[in-house]
Amino acid sequence: MALIKVQGIVLKQINIGESDKIITIFTDKLGKIQAVAHGSRKTKSKLMSSTQTFSYCEYVLYKGRSLYTISQAEIKESFQFILDDLYTLTYCSYITELVDALTQDNEINIELFLLILKTFYLMTDEAIDKEILLRTFELKSMSISGYMPNVSTCSICRAKDRKIAIFSIENGGVICEECARNGNHGISISPSTLSIIRFMLKTNIEKIKTLKVSDSAKDELKVIMKNYIKYYLEKDFKSLEFLDDLRQTENKGK
Ligand SMILES: [Zn+2]
């Protein structure tokens, strides 16, 4: 039986039978795969921690008819800190949910693999606004999976130098003032939000700590990305809804 060695991040886990699990792993060499981890729920199992959601490991696998089976695993980073904070846990749950929705089985996307890892590591960086980190992840992950929004020209008339007024989800990008006046609809976008989106798209995700984002720009970004993702992936995200509930509860307490 041919053994395959991959690096992977656990996106989700489903319990099977008494002590087994099937985990969904996003790997560097095989893309997204499902793998059985026999006995991994037994407390003495060597596979117990390496099959938890968010774990980043090196796996040795073999391929069955429809699933892979994990033979060995070595943890590279458990990302245990994600579980220590409810907000971080919700952000990262959303990231894994989004990646799962964005990817097909066996489709390799090394850029996305590296983006998830960097984003998880940046969750510990005090200098980074986590809300902005999440928006950048949304924008970059969509873009490298084939859904890059057009923010360089008007999506209707293709003019490069006209003032941008709105973001049209259906047209996949921004629309100029003139085309907006001519009856094209969308979400209003300020010049500062537009320049933030352009910055996020062309810059390494580590650099976003230099970004200063106003509350109104944050709100615009949130509405644009939420609707953009919902439209193209045809999905509502449970973790995102939970995040909104969490914020509302916190704000009521103030
Ligand atoms: Zn136009």
Residues whose N, C-alpha, C, O or C-beta is under 5 A from the ligand:
A	BS01	ZN	C154 I156 C157 R158 C176 C179
